[in-house]
Amino acid sequence: MNTPTLLAGAARVDITPTGPVHLAGSTGHYRPTEFVLEPLHARALVLQSGEHRACLVVMDLTIVTADYTSRLRKAAAEIVGCAAQHVIVTATQTHSAPSMGHFMLDPDFPELAPELEWLRGGDSAYSEWALQQAIEAVQQAQDDLEPVEVAAASGVEGRFAFNRRAVMRNGQVGMPGRGWPQPLGPTWIRYMEGPMDPEVGVIALRTEARRFKALLVHHTCHPVHVFPRQIVSPDWPGALCAELETMFPGCVPIVLNGACGNINPWPPFEPDYADDHVLMGKQLARVTYKVIETLQYTPEAGVDCRSTILPLPFRSLSDEEIAKSEEMLRSRLTPEWEDAMHVTGDWLVTSSVASVYLQRQREELLAYEIQALRLGEAAIVALPGEPFVEGQLALKLASPLYPTYVAHCATQYVGYIPTREALPRGGHEAHTRYWAKLQPDALEQIVARAVELLRKL
């Protein structure tokens, strides 16, 4: 039986804040916007092959929480005519944008004063507006459906992303930034803990007029070039899209940021490194162009989208952590301040662990949703949270489909998902917090279940 002709529609809608808003991506630090460097967008892709339909929405935001994902999926499913589970929602995770929803404190954490809403991670007024803009992007993409050909292939670019976990002489982990003191101290970097992923994946959708409807580009790196300045920017994913839009007018580029939980753009052994998100974006665009020159297209590409729920246990809390959490919830809810822009580290840590305590009280297990989308011979796996890159590499190697690309920060806020081996070394991604709360084998379970799901496509 012949595969039906593939239809696709794509659109982008502006979601740049129009007034002061807290920029997410930091912990316990108030970052109201100073100015807009580059616009933010919600980008939508609608796919149809026969009766099979799916929708992908990628936003230039730090986080999208489960409540907003649910509302966006419901609206998109009605527009597209598909099941809500066939709508994939992800964020590029630029740290120079707001979030959509609150993610720094548990929903059951007691109310704070309205002017302290930023401590929860989001801005309600902005989130509501951005949600409507994302829904509009889906509607425009649906209205844009037309026959397309599809092709997929990959290139390599390994000069702009690095494992960010440096193992020191004492066996613990630190995060090298934009430089370090000379000479090296006795506890400074000895080696980097793990790998990175240099793949630049490309899925091209071309119209009968030989113009690109959309380009999906997969690469893996935290978008933190512009961070922590109080400047609005989509960082390297936005620079990549802007360059591709210049190369291919009318095309809607969409970045699938991979499992970058332990990947940064800061070279750990170049003390004089200078951030340049535009340079990174332009180079990734050049690699994308080289891949495009090699592509072979087919107009008959099947579409299949599936999801599965993986129940994941939370980490146990020590008696001391439980006691501190209960004390905070009784008597320490008023934030303690270092200065007008920062809460104290002690209050931040205690409130974060208390949020883990509250979530454990409410949910026995975390319902972790994995989605897989097949488009021709290519596959996209959407994973909540910030998995370590080791999980992505294992998933790609085990996948029955080639190429397979991963999009992180999907569906709901989960936090970091480190490897079992990384946990004893500590570090920002490993210490038990609201942003790091799953059992040590969570990443292994996620990879195994994702591969099972891919085999069903």
Stockholm file with secondary structure:
# STOCKHOLM 1.0

chainA/1-457         MNTPTLLAGAARVDITPTGPVHLAGSTGHYRPTEFVLEPLHARALVLQSGEHRACLVVMDLTIVTADYTSRLRKAAAEIVGCAAQHVIVTATQTHSAPSMGHFMLDPDFPELAPELEWLRGGDSAYSEWALQQAIEAVQQAQDDLEPVEVAAASGVEGRFAFNRRAVMRNGQVGMPGRGWPQPLGPTWIRYMEGPMDPEVGVIALRTEARRFKALLVHHTCHPVHVFPRQIVSPDWPGALCAELETMFPGCVPIVLNGACGNINPWPPFEPDYADDHVLMGKQLARVTYKVIETLQYTPEAGVDCRSTILPLPFRSLSDEEIAKSEEMLRSRLTPEWEDAMHVTGDWLVTSSVASVYLQRQREELLAYEIQALRLGEAAIVALPGEPFVEGQLALKLASPLYPTYVAHCATQYVGYIPTREALPRGGHEAHTRYWAKLQPDALEQIVARAVELLRKL
#=GR chainA/1-457 SS CCCCCEEEEEEEEECCCSSCCBCCSSSSBCCBCCEESSCCEEEEEEEEETTEEEEEEEESSSCBCHHHHHHHHHHHHHHHTSCGGGEEEEECCCTTSCCBSCCSSCTTSCCCCGGGGGGGTCCHHHHHHHHHHHHHHHHHHHHTCEEEEEEEEEEECCSSCEECCEEETTSCEECCCSCCCSSCCTTSEEEESSCCCCEEEEEEEEETTSCEEEEEEEECCCCCSSTTSSEECCHHHHHHHHHHHHHSTTCEEEEEECCCTTEESSCTTCTTCCCCHHHHHHHHHHHHHHHHTTCCCBSCCCEEEEEEEEEEEBCCCCHHHHHHHHHHHHHCCSCCEEETTEECHHHHHHHHHHHHHHHHHHCSEEEEEEEEEEETTEEEEECSSEECHHHHHHHHHHCSSSSEEEECSBSSCCCEECCTTTGGGCCTTTSSBTTBCBCTTHHHHHHHHHHHHHHTC
#=GC SS_cons         CCCCCEEEEEEEEECCCSSCCBCCSSSSBCCBCCEESSCCEEEEEEEEETTEEEEEEEESSSCBCHHHHHHHHHHHHHHHTSCGGGEEEEECCCTTSCCBSCCSSCTTSCCCCGGGGGGGTCCHHHHHHHHHHHHHHHHHHHHTCEEEEEEEEEEECCSSCEECCEEETTSCEECCCSCCCSSCCTTSEEEESSCCCCEEEEEEEEETTSCEEEEEEEECCCCCSSTTSSEECCHHHHHHHHHHHHHSTTCEEEEEECCCTTEESSCTTCTTCCCCHHHHHHHHHHHHHHHHTTCCCBSCCCEEEEEEEEEEEBCCCCHHHHHHHHHHHHHCCSCCEEETTEECHHHHHHHHHHHHHHHHHHCSEEEEEEEEEEETTEEEEECSSEECHHHHHHHHHHCSSSSEEEECSBSSCCCEECCTTTGGGCCTTTSSBTTBCBCTTHHHHHHHHHHHHHHTC
//
